Amino acid sequence: MLRALSERYFHISVSLLDDTSFDISLFPLAEMVIPPPVRPDRVLKYLKPYVLRMHFTNKYVNAQVVHTPTATVAASASSQEKGLRLAMVESKENTRDVAAAAKIGKLLGERLQAKGVPAISVFFKKEQRYHGKVKAVIDSVREAGIELV
């Protein structure tokens, strides 16, 4: 049975099965509060929040920057976009070569600057290396003023 002795103190009476009982008086509640343990910093502080992901098909070059804590796309660019594709076809440029990858990187860098993203990290798939189209996209993004982390 729990009963209040005063506004700040509590008294507990405990009865056991073998008819023994004892009383416990508790200290004031303000003195009984245990501070919460010190928690380590959030994992989000250590994540690289913006990750560049690239996908290359036989016809097009696609690149996007994903905000990993919220799993949303911060910015993307593709040689499949209507305006860019029409401009490339009119000037008889290819939509799948290293030059197209460089254009996509430049466009992506401009879009990231417009969104206020200061730095990104790069995510390579198994078969990707810093070579060819991958190198063209990354170098163009870096030239646009976005840092690599």
Summary of the structure (lengths in Angstrom):
residues: 149
radius of gyration: 30.6
end to end distance: 61.3
largest distance: 97.7
contacts: 384
relative contact order: 0.14
helix: 30%
strand: 28%
